């Protein structure tokens, strides 16, 4: 196998020890003072924060691929919008999955019930995030890891990473390098989408509802959005409620308005509802159904949520499938190039061939379920055991994906409770591009790219979720 390339660092490493200790402490304090922080899972308290794990200086990323990802986002927004509004495609694609995956089946049941009774609101708001790794075997071309259509997080905190790392770079005497660190408009871009959706609802006293978990560890990221909306549009009130609270407080008005107490809801922004634990009883599913039936503009609506499943991603990677949703041949080609190999594992000739392929060469693949939130995938040598424990039906709840092999960068990962001074480690970075789209089945009202995030993990770690405790926040240093 070819040696893994190492990207050139933004500054010479290592940093002299005394300087490193001093600048690391300053950076930790900067992070806490500017809200680049999270509640501790180990020692949870609603009254205290830890800084969010971060990389001390920005990680290198190919400029050409960064610009490509940004350029593609409006096409991907349009693609996912069209997918979400194609009932036949969603139904056919998820038919086998819903037989064996109870959570996806429950989401699909909500979708079918809403379809039968009529959508209360034709408009949907998509706040999407398309995630990429550079692939070293294709000249570091980006390959899509996944597309997130619900609770696409870290738009808030990520906006703080470029200023944090710029501060560190200045402290280290590298002001000349700041020009290679792109500005990040994720917070204003995402919140702008919510504000636009609120305006389209045309009820000045209506509110924006954030659907939240029972315990929010990633509180700063959510509050950044809430506080930005309040700052930009002081007349817009933001409520935070769990699915359980929405079931208790919520009701539909005579014209399918969603009311929580005396508040009419214009926009629903889901930061929960993407995993089974968020629905401990039928009450939470009833709350989801009530919201989906309502006039409120959902982010995401149930069909957008289903469009983000891994099974749909796998179906879209088939060359002929993109033609169903995109008419421009150049756009089809551009999107097709970012897809890596994705394979069905259902009980069909193709699915059984994929199964055998995974058993023979498991190190080439990642096994993915229909889940968001990180920590659910199976990698490499662990795949055969996982597959052999499944029957043929159960396999349909999973997809197989070619393992993308990104180049390495070197840097310092700063975590609460980490070593002092920190050590230089080998890192790999995953780029997320945010997108906003608002429209109905026939018309797109807004469609734009809305900033970025960079998550960086140890090169030896399989998963990279920051909220799941496996990665660190970062920002790109663009290499020509």
KOLPA-665739 format. One line per field, with one value per residue (C-alpha): residue in one letter; x, y, z; residue number from 1. Coordinates in Angstrom, 1 decimal. Each point is the difference from the previous one (the first is absolute). Example, Ala and Ser with C-alpha at 12.3 -4.5 7.8 and 13.67 -1.06 7.14 Angstrom:
REM residues 2
res: (A S)
px: (12.3 1.4)
py: (-4.5 3.4)
pz: (7.8 -0.7)
n: (1 2)
END
This chain:
REM residues 480
res: (X X X X X X X X X X X X X X X X X X X X X X X X X X X X X X X X X X X X X X X X X X X X X X X X X X X X X X X X X X X X X X X X X X X X X X X X X X X X X X X X X X X X X X X X X X X X X X X X X X X X X X X X X X X X X X X X X X X X X X X X X X X X X X X X X X X X X X X X X X X X X X X X X X X X X X X X X X X X X X X X X X X X X X X X X X X X X X X X X X X X X X X X X X X X X X X X X X X X X X X X X X X X X X X X X X X X X X X X X X X X X X X X X X X X X X X X X X X X X X X X X X X X X X X X X X X X X X X X X X X X X X X X X X X X X X X X X X X X X X X X X X X X X X X X X X X X X X X X X X X X X X X X X X X X X X X X X X X X X X X X X X X X X X X X X X X X X X X X X X X X X X X X X X X X X X X X X X X X X X X X X X X X X X X X X X X X X X X X X X X X X X X X X X X X X X X X X X X X X X X X X X X X X X X X X X X X X X X X X X X X X X X X X X X X X X X X X X X X X X X X X X X X X X X X X X X X X X X X X X X X X X X X X X X X X X X X X X X X X X X X)
px: (0.0 1.2 1.3 -2.6 0.9 0.5 -1.3 2.3 -0.7 -1.1 3.0 3.3 -0.5 0.7 -0.6 2.5 -1.3 -0.2 -1.8 -2.3 -1.1 -0.7 -1.9 -2.0 -1.2 -0.9 -1.9 -2.0 -1.0 -0.8 -2.3 -1.9 -0.4 -1.3 -2.4 2.0 -1.1 -2.2 -1.4 1.9 -1.5 2.2 -0.8 -3.2 -1.2 -2.4 2.2 3.4 1.7 3.2 1.7 -0.9 2.9 1.9 3.1 2.5 1.0 -2.1 0.3 1.1 -2.6 0.3 -1.4 -1.3 -2.1 -1.3 -1.2 -1.5 -2.0 -1.3 -1.0 -1.8 -2.2 -2.8 -0.2 -0.1 -2.7 -2.1 0.7 -1.2 -3.0 -1.0 0.6 -2.1 -2.9 0.1 -2.5 0.5 3.8 0.0 -2.6 1.9 3.4 -0.9 -2.3 2.4 1.6 -3.3 -0.7 3.0 0.8 -2.7 1.1 0.0 -3.3 -1.5 1.2 -1.4 -3.4 -0.2 0.8 -2.7 -2.6 0.8 -0.2 -3.4 -1.4 1.7 3.0 -1.0 2.9 1.3 3.3 3.0 3.2 3.1 3.1 2.3 3.6 2.0 3.1 3.2 3.4 2.8 0.9 3.8 -0.4 -1.7 2.4 -1.8 -3.3 -2.9 -2.3 -3.4 -0.2 -3.7 -2.7 -1.7 -3.6 -0.9 1.8 3.0 2.0 3.1 -1.0 0.2 3.2 1.8 -0.4 2.2 2.9 1.5 0.2 1.4 2.7 0.7 0.7 2.4 1.8 0.5 1.3 2.5 1.1 -1.6 -2.3 1.1 -1.8 -3.5 -0.8 -0.2 -2.7 -3.5 -2.7 -2.9 -3.6 -1.6 -1.9 -1.4 -0.8 -1.9 -1.8 -0.8 -1.9 -2.1 -0.8 -1.0 -2.3 -1.5 -0.7 -1.7 -2.4 -1.3 -1.1 1.9 -0.7 0.8 3.2 2.8 0.1 3.2 -0.7 2.7 1.2 -0.8 3.6 1.9 3.8 0.6 -1.8 2.2 -0.4 -3.8 0.0 2.2 -2.8 -2.7 1.9 1.0 -3.7 -1.0 2.8 -0.8 -3.8 -0.9 -3.7 0.4 -0.4 1.7 -1.4 1.9 -2.0 0.6 -2.3 -1.5 -0.9 -1.4 -2.3 -1.3 -0.2 -0.7 -3.3 -1.1 -2.3 -2.9 2.3 2.7 1.9 2.3 -0.5 2.2 -2.0 -0.8 2.8 -0.6 3.0 1.3 3.2 1.0 3.8 0.8 3.1 -1.4 -2.1 2.7 0.6 -2.2 0.8 -1.7 -3.3 -0.3 -3.8 -2.8 -0.6 3.1 -1.0 -3.4 1.7 2.0 -3.1 -1.8 2.8 0.2 -3.7 0.2 0.3 3.4 3.0 2.1 3.8 0.1 -3.5 -0.4 0.7 3.3 0.9 -0.6 2.0 3.0 0.1 3.1 -2.2 -1.0 3.6 1.0 -2.8 1.0 3.6 -1.2 1.0 -3.4 -1.9 1.2 -1.7 -3.3 0.7 2.4 -0.5 3.3 2.6 2.9 -1.6 -0.6 3.7 1.2 -2.1 0.8 3.7 -0.3 -1.8 2.1 -1.1 -3.2 -1.6 -3.3 0.0 -3.6 -0.9 0.4 2.7 1.8 -0.4 1.3 3.0 0.7 -0.3 2.6 2.3 -0.1 0.9 3.0 1.5 -1.5 2.9 -1.3 -3.3 -2.2 -3.4 -2.6 -3.5 -2.9 1.1 1.2 2.1 3.3 1.4 -2.2 2.2 2.0 3.5 2.4 0.8 -3.1 -2.3 -0.1 -1.1 -2.6 -1.4 0.0 -2.2 -2.7 -2.5 -0.7 -2.9 1.9 2.8 -2.4 0.2 3.7 2.0 3.6 2.3 3.5 2.5 1.2 3.7 0.9 3.4 1.5 0.8 2.0 -1.2 -0.9 -3.4 -1.1 -2.6 -1.3 2.3 2.5 3.8 2.1 1.9 -2.1 1.8 0.1 -2.4 -1.0 -3.4 -2.6 -2.6 -3.6 -1.5 -3.7 -1.7 -3.3 -2.8 -3.4 -3.0 -3.6 -2.8 -2.9 -0.3 -0.2 2.0 3.3 -0.1 3.5 3.0 3.5 3.2 0.3 3.5 2.0 1.5 3.1 0.1 3.3 0.8 3.0 1.1 -0.4 -3.6 -2.9 -2.7 0.4 -3.1 0.8 -3.3 0.7 3.4 2.1 1.3 0.8 -1.1 2.3 0.1 1.7 3.4 -0.3 2.9 0.4)
py: (0.0 3.5 2.1 2.4 3.6 2.6 3.5 2.9 1.7 3.6 0.8 -1.8 -2.7 -0.7 3.3 0.7 -1.5 3.2 1.8 -3.0 -0.2 3.7 0.3 -3.1 1.4 3.3 -1.9 -2.0 3.2 1.7 -3.0 0.1 3.8 -0.1 -2.9 -2.7 -2.3 -2.9 -1.5 -2.9 -3.5 -1.4 2.8 1.5 3.2 2.6 2.7 -0.9 -0.4 -1.6 1.4 -2.1 -2.2 1.9 -0.1 2.6 1.3 -0.5 -3.2 0.0 -0.7 0.2 3.4 -1.4 -2.6 2.4 2.3 -2.9 -1.1 3.5 0.3 -3.3 0.7 1.8 -3.0 -2.4 2.1 -0.2 -3.8 -0.7 2.3 -2.0 -3.3 1.0 0.8 -3.3 -2.2 -3.0 0.1 0.2 -2.8 -2.3 0.8 -0.6 -2.9 -2.7 2.2 0.7 -3.7 -0.4 3.5 1.0 3.6 0.6 -1.8 2.3 3.1 -1.5 -0.7 3.7 0.9 -2.3 1.3 3.6 -0.8 -1.6 3.0 2.7 2.2 3.0 1.9 -0.3 1.8 -1.7 1.5 -2.1 0.8 -2.6 -0.9 -2.0 -1.6 -0.9 -1.6 0.6 -3.3 -0.5 -2.6 2.6 2.9 1.0 0.6 0.3 -2.9 0.3 -1.8 0.8 2.6 1.2 1.2 0.3 1.7 1.0 1.2 2.2 2.9 2.1 -1.1 -0.5 3.7 0.6 -2.3 2.2 3.0 -2.3 -1.5 3.5 1.2 -2.9 0.6 3.7 -1.0 -2.3 2.8 -1.3 2.9 -0.5 -3.4 1.3 0.7 -3.8 -0.4 0.5 2.0 -2.1 1.1 -3.1 1.7 2.9 -2.3 -2.6 2.5 2.1 -3.1 -0.2 3.7 -0.2 -2.9 1.9 3.0 -2.3 -1.2 3.6 0.0 2.8 -1.5 -3.6 -1.6 -2.3 -3.3 -1.8 -3.7 -1.1 -3.1 -0.5 0.9 2.3 -0.5 2.0 3.0 2.8 -1.1 0.2 3.2 1.7 -0.5 1.1 3.1 1.0 -0.1 2.1 2.5 0.3 -0.1 1.0 -0.4 -3.8 -2.0 -3.4 -2.9 -3.1 -3.2 -3.7 -2.4 -1.0 3.6 0.6 -3.0 1.5 3.7 -0.2 0.0 0.7 3.0 0.0 0.7 -2.4 2.7 -1.5 1.6 -0.5 1.7 3.5 -0.1 -0.8 -1.7 1.2 -2.1 -3.2 -0.6 -3.6 -0.4 -3.3 -2.8 -1.7 -3.0 -2.6 1.2 3.3 -1.9 -1.8 -0.5 0.3 3.6 1.2 -1.6 1.6 3.3 -0.5 -0.9 3.1 2.3 -1.6 0.5 3.7 3.2 0.7 -0.1 -3.0 -0.3 -2.8 -1.1 -3.8 -0.6 2.0 -2.1 -3.2 1.4 0.1 -3.7 -2.0 -2.3 3.0 1.1 -3.4 0.0 3.5 -1.2 -2.2 1.9 -0.1 1.1 3.6 0.6 -0.4 3.0 2.2 1.0 1.8 -2.6 2.1 0.1 -3.7 -0.6 2.4 -1.7 -3.5 0.7 0.6 -3.3 -3.0 -3.6 -0.7 -3.5 -1.5 -2.9 -1.2 -3.5 0.4 -1.1 3.4 0.0 -3.5 0.8 3.0 -2.2 -2.4 2.9 1.4 -3.4 -0.4 3.4 1.7 2.5 1.8 0.9 1.7 -1.5 2.7 -0.2 2.5 2.2 3.5 1.2 -1.9 -3.1 -2.5 -1.2 -3.2 0.1 -2.4 -3.2 0.3 -0.2 -3.8 -0.7 2.7 -1.3 -3.7 0.9 1.4 -2.0 0.8 2.3 1.9 0.8 2.3 2.5 0.6 1.2 -0.7 2.9 0.1 1.2 3.5 0.3 3.7 1.5 0.7 3.3 0.6 2.2 0.3 -1.2 1.9 -1.8 0.7 -2.0 -0.6 -0.1 3.1 0.8 -1.7 -2.4 0.2 -2.6 -1.2 1.3 -0.3 2.6 -0.2 3.1 0.8 2.6 1.4 0.7 1.8 -0.7 1.1 -1.0 -2.3 -2.8 2.5 3.0 0.8 3.4 0.0 -2.2 0.9 -1.4 1.1 -0.4 -3.0 -2.0 -2.2 -2.9 -1.6 -3.3 -2.1 -2.0 -3.2 0.8 -1.3 2.4 3.8 1.3 2.9 -0.3 -3.7 0.8 -1.4 3.0 3.7 3.2 1.6 2.4 -0.4 1.4 0.0 -1.4 0.8)
pz: (0.0 -0.8 3.0 1.3 -1.1 2.7 -0.9 0.6 3.4 0.2 2.3 0.8 2.7 2.8 1.9 2.7 3.3 2.1 -2.8 -0.6 3.6 0.2 -3.3 0.8 3.3 -1.8 -2.7 2.6 1.7 -3.3 -0.9 3.3 -0.1 -3.6 0.4 -1.8 2.8 1.0 3.2 1.4 -0.5 2.8 2.6 -1.3 1.5 -1.6 1.7 -1.5 -3.3 -1.4 -3.1 -3.0 -1.2 -2.7 -2.1 1.0 -3.5 -3.1 -1.9 -3.7 -2.6 -3.8 -1.2 -3.3 1.8 2.6 -2.8 -1.8 3.0 0.5 -3.6 0.0 3.0 -1.8 -2.4 2.9 1.7 -3.2 -0.3 3.6 -0.4 -3.1 1.7 3.0 -2.2 -2.0 1.8 -2.3 0.4 3.8 0.2 -2.3 1.3 3.7 -0.6 1.3 2.7 1.8 0.3 2.3 1.4 2.5 0.3 -3.8 -0.2 2.7 -1.9 -3.2 1.7 1.0 -3.6 -1.5 2.6 -0.9 -3.7 0.5 2.0 -2.1 1.0 2.0 -1.5 -3.5 0.8 1.5 1.4 -0.6 2.1 -1.4 0.5 -2.5 1.5 -1.9 0.3 -2.4 -1.6 -0.3 -2.8 -2.3 0.4 3.2 -1.8 2.4 0.5 1.8 3.3 0.6 -0.3 3.2 -0.4 3.8 2.9 -2.1 2.9 0.7 -2.2 3.1 1.7 -3.4 -0.7 3.0 -1.1 -2.6 2.4 2.7 -2.2 -1.5 3.6 0.5 -3.3 0.9 3.4 -1.7 -2.4 -3.2 -1.0 -3.6 -0.1 0.9 -3.6 -0.6 2.7 -1.6 1.7 1.3 -0.4 1.4 2.9 -2.0 -2.9 2.0 2.1 -3.1 -1.3 3.1 -0.1 -3.7 0.8 2.9 -2.3 -2.6 2.7 0.2 3.6 1.9 3.5 -1.0 1.5 -1.0 1.9 0.7 0.6 2.5 1.9 3.7 0.7 -2.3 0.2 -3.1 1.5 -1.4 -3.6 0.5 1.9 -2.6 -2.4 2.4 1.1 -3.6 -1.0 2.9 -0.7 -3.7 0.4 3.6 -0.9 -0.6 3.2 0.2 2.2 1.0 0.7 0.1 -2.0 3.3 0.9 -3.5 0.5 3.3 -1.1 -3.7 -1.9 -3.5 -0.8 -2.4 -3.0 1.1 1.9 2.6 3.4 3.1 2.7 -1.3 -2.6 -3.7 -1.5 -3.4 -0.4 1.7 0.1 1.1 2.1 1.3 -1.6 -2.0 2.2 1.8 3.5 -0.8 -0.1 3.3 -0.4 -2.5 1.3 -1.8 -3.3 0.4 0.5 -3.1 -2.0 1.3 -1.0 -3.5 -0.5 1.0 -2.0 1.6 -2.4 1.1 -0.1 -1.0 -1.0 0.3 -3.7 0.2 3.1 -2.0 -2.9 2.3 0.7 -1.0 -2.2 -2.1 -0.2 -1.2 -2.7 -1.2 -0.6 -2.9 -3.2 -1.7 3.1 0.0 -3.3 1.7 2.2 -1.9 -3.7 -0.7 -1.2 1.3 3.5 -0.1 -0.9 2.8 2.7 -1.3 0.5 3.7 0.7 1.1 -0.3 1.9 0.0 1.0 2.3 -0.4 -1.0 -3.8 -2.5 0.4 3.8 0.4 -2.2 2.2 3.1 -1.4 -1.1 3.6 1.5 -2.3 0.2 3.1 0.3 -3.1 1.5 2.6 1.1 0.6 1.6 -0.5 2.9 0.7 2.9 -0.4 1.6 -1.9 -2.8 -0.3 -1.5 -1.7 1.8 2.2 -3.0 -0.5 3.5 -0.1 -3.3 1.0 3.0 -2.3 -2.0 -3.6 0.9 2.7 -2.5 -1.9 2.9 -0.8 -3.0 -0.9 -1.0 -1.4 2.6 -0.9 0.8 0.7 0.3 3.4 1.6 3.1 2.9 3.7 1.2 3.0 2.2 3.5 2.4 -2.7 0.4 0.6 -2.2 -2.7 -2.4 -3.8 -1.4 -3.4 -1.0 -2.8 -0.7 -1.2 -1.7 0.4 -2.3 1.2 -2.4 0.3 -2.3 0.4 -2.4 -0.8 -2.6 -2.9 1.0 1.7 1.8 1.5 -0.7 1.2 1.5 3.7 1.3 1.2 2.9 0.4 2.3 0.6 1.7 0.8 -3.1 2.0 1.0 -2.1 1.1 0.1 1.8 2.3 1.9 0.3 1.5 -2.8 -2.0 0.3 -1.6 -2.5 -3.0 -3.3 -1.0 -3.8 -2.0 -3.7)
n: (1 2 3 4 5 6 7 8 9 10 11 12 13 14 15 16 17 18 19 20 21 22 23 24 25 26 27 28 29 30 31 32 33 34 35 36 37 38 39 40 41 42 43 44 45 46 47 48 49 50 51 52 53 54 55 56 57 58 59 60 61 62 63 64 65 66 67 68 69 70 71 72 73 74 75 76 77 78 79 80 81 82 83 84 85 86 87 88 89 90 91 92 93 94 95 96 97 98 99 100 101 102 103 104 105 106 107 108 109 110 111 112 113 114 115 116 117 118 119 120 121 122 123 124 125 126 127 128 129 130 131 132 133 134 135 136 137 138 139 140 141 142 143 144 145 146 147 148 149 150 151 152 153 154 155 156 157 158 159 160 161 162 163 164 165 166 167 168 169 170 171 172 173 174 175 176 177 178 179 180 181 182 183 184 185 186 187 188 189 190 191 192 193 194 195 196 197 198 199 200 201 202 203 204 205 206 207 208 209 210 211 212 213 214 215 216 217 218 219 220 221 222 223 224 225 226 227 228 229 230 231 232 233 234 235 236 237 238 239 240 241 242 243 244 245 246 247 248 249 250 251 252 253 254 255 256 257 258 259 260 261 262 263 264 265 266 267 268 269 270 271 272 273 274 275 276 277 278 279 280 281 282 283 284 285 286 287 288 289 290 291 292 293 294 295 296 297 298 299 300 301 302 303 304 305 306 307 308 309 310 311 312 313 314 315 316 317 318 319 320 321 322 323 324 325 326 327 328 329 330 331 332 333 334 335 336 337 338 339 340 341 342 343 344 345 346 347 348 349 350 351 352 353 354 355 356 357 358 359 360 361 362 363 364 365 366 367 368 369 370 371 372 373 374 375 376 377 378 379 380 381 382 383 384 385 386 387 388 389 390 391 392 393 394 395 396 397 398 399 400 401 402 403 404 405 406 407 408 409 410 411 412 413 414 415 416 417 418 419 420 421 422 423 424 425 426 427 428 429 430 431 432 433 434 435 436 437 438 439 440 441 442 443 444 445 446 447 448 449 450 451 452 453 454 455 456 457 458 459 460 461 462 463 464 465 466 467 468 469 470 471 472 473 474 475 476 477 478 479 480)
END
